[in-house]
């Protein structure tokens, strides 16, 4: 079953830390968001492999936007 990792804050995607096919565990940082000059890691709450990356570096996101889907 697919699991979607979502942005927990509004900001800009500063860096994507995974690529399609990567295996991740609970707590793995999948992306880093920049908001108000602070870098905030987005961590996986589940384990799985990266199916889809929904964002690009430099893209603005709002809270709740999908970042990565795990399979």
NUTI-907704 format. One record per residue (C-alpha): residue number from 1; x, y, z. Coordinates in nm, 3 decimals, padded with zeros to 5 digits. Layout:
<zagus>
<zagu k="NUM" X="X" Y="Y" Z="Z"/>
...
</zagus>
This chain:
<zagus>
<zagu k="1" X="00.000" Y="00.000" Z="00.000"/>
<zagu k="2" X="00.135" Y="00.344" Z="-00.095"/>
<zagu k="3" X="00.229" Y="00.582" Z="00.184"/>
<zagu k="4" X="00.252" Y="00.956" Z="00.115"/>
<zagu k="5" X="00.500" Y="01.172" Z="00.305"/>
<zagu k="6" X="00.366" Y="01.527" Z="00.324"/>
<zagu k="7" X="00.512" Y="01.868" Z="00.399"/>
<zagu k="8" X="00.466" Y="01.957" Z="00.764"/>
<zagu k="9" X="00.527" Y="02.329" Z="00.707"/>
<zagu k="10" X="00.487" Y="02.587" Z="00.432"/>
<zagu k="11" X="00.819" Y="02.668" Z="00.269"/>
<zagu k="12" X="01.051" Y="02.591" Z="-00.020"/>
<zagu k="13" X="01.205" Y="02.255" Z="-00.105"/>
<zagu k="14" X="01.571" Y="02.320" Z="-00.030"/>
<zagu k="15" X="01.707" Y="01.971" Z="-00.097"/>
<zagu k="16" X="01.574" Y="01.628" Z="-00.191"/>
<zagu k="17" X="01.764" Y="01.357" Z="-00.005"/>
<zagu k="18" X="01.629" Y="01.044" Z="-00.185"/>
<zagu k="19" X="01.576" Y="00.919" Z="-00.538"/>
<zagu k="20" X="01.323" Y="00.681" Z="-00.692"/>
<zagu k="21" X="01.390" Y="00.324" Z="-00.585"/>
<zagu k="22" X="01.573" Y="00.414" Z="-00.262"/>
<zagu k="23" X="01.480" Y="00.210" Z="00.045"/>
<zagu k="24" X="01.391" Y="00.424" Z="00.346"/>
<zagu k="25" X="01.324" Y="00.342" Z="00.709"/>
<zagu k="26" X="01.122" Y="00.525" Z="00.971"/>
<zagu k="27" X="01.311" Y="00.847" Z="01.050"/>
<zagu k="28" X="01.496" Y="00.870" Z="00.717"/>
<zagu k="29" X="01.518" Y="01.231" Z="00.596"/>
<zagu k="30" X="01.360" Y="01.243" Z="00.249"/>
<zagu k="31" X="01.378" Y="01.618" Z="00.192"/>
<zagu k="32" X="01.473" Y="01.943" Z="00.361"/>
<zagu k="33" X="01.236" Y="02.239" Z="00.353"/>
<zagu k="34" X="01.343" Y="02.599" Z="00.408"/>
<zagu k="35" X="01.104" Y="02.826" Z="00.590"/>
<zagu k="36" X="01.183" Y="03.164" Z="00.743"/>
<zagu k="37" X="01.557" Y="03.099" Z="00.689"/>
<zagu k="38" X="01.542" Y="02.774" Z="00.886"/>
<zagu k="39" X="01.606" Y="02.428" Z="00.741"/>
<zagu k="40" X="01.346" Y="02.172" Z="00.848"/>
<zagu k="41" X="01.395" Y="01.801" Z="00.766"/>
<zagu k="42" X="01.099" Y="01.598" Z="00.638"/>
<zagu k="43" X="01.129" Y="01.247" Z="00.779"/>
<zagu k="44" X="00.960" Y="00.925" Z="00.676"/>
<zagu k="45" X="00.712" Y="00.789" Z="00.928"/>
<zagu k="46" X="00.719" Y="00.445" Z="00.763"/>
<zagu k="47" X="00.956" Y="00.214" Z="00.582"/>
<zagu k="48" X="00.937" Y="00.133" Z="00.214"/>
<zagu k="49" X="01.091" Y="00.224" Z="-00.118"/>
<zagu k="50" X="01.056" Y="00.558" Z="-00.293"/>
<zagu k="51" X="00.801" Y="00.528" Z="-00.573"/>
<zagu k="52" X="00.743" Y="00.892" Z="-00.665"/>
<zagu k="53" X="00.902" Y="01.224" Z="-00.580"/>
<zagu k="54" X="00.634" Y="01.491" Z="-00.618"/>
<zagu k="55" X="00.851" Y="01.803" Z="-00.581"/>
<zagu k="56" X="01.165" Y="01.961" Z="-00.722"/>
<zagu k="57" X="01.435" Y="02.157" Z="-00.544"/>
<zagu k="58" X="01.338" Y="02.524" Z="-00.528"/>
<zagu k="59" X="00.965" Y="02.449" Z="-00.549"/>
<zagu k="60" X="00.734" Y="02.618" Z="-00.297"/>
<zagu k="61" X="00.510" Y="02.387" Z="-00.092"/>
<zagu k="62" X="00.232" Y="02.439" Z="00.158"/>
<zagu k="63" X="00.159" Y="02.231" Z="00.464"/>
<zagu k="64" X="00.005" Y="01.898" Z="00.358"/>
<zagu k="65" X="00.147" Y="01.894" Z="00.004"/>
<zagu k="66" X="00.282" Y="01.550" Z="-00.100"/>
<zagu k="67" X="00.661" Y="01.526" Z="-00.103"/>
<zagu k="68" X="00.732" Y="01.156" Z="-00.162"/>
<zagu k="69" X="00.523" Y="00.842" Z="-00.209"/>
<zagu k="70" X="00.656" Y="00.515" Z="-00.068"/>
<zagu k="71" X="00.556" Y="00.175" Z="-00.199"/>
</zagus>
